[in-house]
């Protein structure tokens, strides 16, 4: 059974949900999966004993979580030696505008350049507007941004834009590529 690390960075919790989904789907492929939050002491204790890795982070002000950047940079050598996938979550992926899509790709490339990662696969996924988790100021700012982007401005509830079927297909492709799907490892 192949041992897989799914490590993530999250701010309001939606990327934790994405990482948990990925971990559960990889387990369905027969992998043994460790799910680790990059902001916890468990991240510092991670050893390079994995046959594959999925890194998931969310974008806030065009950057991924510092803890995730730190983990990836400190472990780039062994991460680049095993099949690795990077999933970047953010609202930009929910906007069909080519300029916004290009910015999302640039943000992901900046993460890769900053950390030295050379993943086998990358994926940009739509995140969520988690109004109920924001303080008053952030909720107000996000409503203004959402209005400009043509997204939901009802701040009495959260709005999720993640395409779970598309993410499942991505995980399936990575599992095949990393030889997880056949239990190889």
C-alpha positions, 0 to 999 in steps of 0.5 A: 500500500502506497503511503501518501502525504496530503499537506495543506494550508488553510485560513478559514477552513475550506482548503481543509475540506478540499484536502480532506476530500483528496485524502479520502479519495486517495484512500479509496484508491488503496493508499495509506494517507496522512493528512497534515495541517502545515500550521501545526507541529505535525508538519515539522515532524514529517519525514521523507517516507512518502511515495507521493504527496499532495500539497493544497493551499488557498490564496489570500491577497495573491499568496498561499499560507506562510506555513505551507510555503515554509514547508514546501521550501524546506522539503523541496528536495525530497518532494521533487523526488516523489510524485507531487501534486499542488492544488491552489484554491481561490475565488479567481478560479470561479471567475471565467474572465481570462485575466483573472484566470491568468492571475490565478496561474501566476499566483500558483507559479509564484508559489512554485518558484518561491518554494522550488517545487516541480510538481508532476501535476497542478490544479487551480480550484475554486474556493469559497466565500465563507462570510460566516467566518469573516469579521465585519471588515473582511465580510464587508470587503469580500462582499464588495469584491464578490459584487465586482466579480458577479458572485454571491453577496448574501453574507448571511451564509457561505457560498462554495464554488469548488467543483468536486467532480472536477477535483475527483477527476484530478485526484484520479489522474494523479493516483494513476500517474503516481501508481496509487490507483493500482496499489503500487508502491 
